[in-house]
Amino acid sequence: MTIQILDKNTTTLEQRFLLPGYYAWEEFEKIETLTTDAAGLRITYLDGCIEFMTLGEQHEMIKSVIGILLALYFFEKGINFIPVGSATRRAKEKNASFEPDESYYIGEKKENPDLAIEVNITSGSIDKLEKYKRFNIPEVWFWENNKFYLYSLKNDNYEQIQRSEFFLDLDIALLASCVLMPSIIDARTQFMQGMKK
């Protein structure tokens, strides 16, 4: 008889949970304080709604690969950028608090990043674009169902776009296909070759 030992280091999957009810900003801050030591837990607040999200390995892997490939693109094209990752955006007067997965200032630092990227493995409950609109983030990319969906802020509303308005020569389909490659070395090679075409 063979005895199987379970791996004690199993990874959790991404999960989202919308807390029932309405919460004032002060209540949100109390809940946030209670969960500060919970590793891998993110909290989003928008107009009285609180959403919890656990970060799974797949989520973190995709987020990291996107960041690596974008950095390659920025360096190759000589684009000055300031990566600020998942720095929290929060303001009581905007009634919102959240963390993008990746975010960037393009050129120089401004009031808010120029680009935010959010990886969604599971569907969220809180209006995804509204929170970004409150902070006037010009471009937002969502990774969902193994592809990118890009949005540009125009006249106080987001419109879906096919190409980044910051990086007109960036092949989004190539970027997506490289993100999905099992080898980061192969992804880098293919992405760099695609940029030179």
Secondary structure as GFF3:
##gff-version 3
##sequence-region A 1 197
A	DSSP	beta_strand	15	19	.	.	.	ID=ss1
A	DSSP	alpha_helix	25	34	.	.	.	ID=ss2
A	DSSP	beta_strand	41	46	.	.	.	ID=ss3
A	DSSP	beta_strand	49	54	.	.	.	ID=ss4
A	DSSP	alpha_helix	57	77	.	.	.	ID=ss5
A	DSSP	beta_strand	81	83	.	.	.	ID=ss6
A	DSSP	beta_strand	89	91	.	.	.	ID=ss7
A	DSSP	three_ten_helix	92	94	.	.	.	ID=ss8
A	DSSP	beta_strand	96	98	.	.	.	ID=ss9
A	DSSP	beta_strand	102	106	.	.	.	ID=ss10
A	DSSP	beta_strand	115	120	.	.	.	ID=ss11
A	DSSP	alpha_helix	128	133	.	.	.	ID=ss12
A	DSSP	beta_strand	139	144	.	.	.	ID=ss13
A	DSSP	beta_strand	147	154	.	.	.	ID=ss14
A	DSSP	beta_strand	157	161	.	.	.	ID=ss15
A	DSSP	alpha_helix	172	179	.	.	.	ID=ss16
A	DSSP	alpha_helix	184	195	.	.	.	ID=ss17
###
